[in-house]
Amino acid sequence: MKQINTNSDYWCAVEIYGADDGYDFHLSVTSGTPSLYVDSQEVTGFTGGNTTINCRYSTSGGMKWCKLGSTCVTGGSGSIDGTRVTMNTSAYNVFSVIMTDLRPESSGWYYCVRGDFQMPVHLTVAVKPAVTPSSALGTQATTTVPSAQERSSVDLTNFIIPLSLLIFIVIVVLFVWLILQHKRGKADSAKSKRSEEEVTYTDVRFKKKTAVLGSENDEDVTYSSVVIRH
């Protein structure tokens, strides 16, 4: 590749005996937002799938999607190497290229064209890996098996809940027992007070009286001591 002049025009050629075969192009170097660019120049797709390339521009001119060494799609839709291509220009300053039903031969270099500007994109089409039942089951088993930290947390929870319930029951039983003891103590105190107020006779003596002949003998009771305890 060599520069033709100072206006950034280049010529890419292959040296062949007898004659050279080449292609000249213009290289534009701009600051800020490029006149034509894509989100990524490396795109990967899968066989039988779809891929979308957004070509963003800020210049005027015709739009094309081409494959290097093959054909171009210039209208709304077309085909390149058996892969269907659809161009969507509804968005502002963007035309989207949708490639449908990708094939291994769809891999290669492509480029967006807007007026005199081109932007290369490399597409790689790979075979989509199949998901086997065993791998799916393995993934499910991996996600459902808890970690050691989770098992430890579950075991600790199973221990704390019964222990808390047991402590609560002990506190309730102790509280009821204290209430019953308090009531029993009050009852014993009242009973003791009543017994202290009873009258106690310490000495009882009987005294006979002598009466007139023919009369009945009366017996008088003499209480020598009466004690009232409070």
PyMOL commands that set and color helices and strands:
alter all, ss='L'
color gray80, all
select helices_A, chain A and resi 104-106+133-144+148-196
alter helices_A, ss='H'
color red, helices_A
select strands_A, chain A and resi 2-3+9-16+19-26+36-38+42-46+51-57+63-67+72-73+77-80+83-88+94-100+108-114+117-126+199-208+219-228
alter strands_A, ss='S'
color yellow, strands_A
deselect
rebuild
show_as cartoon
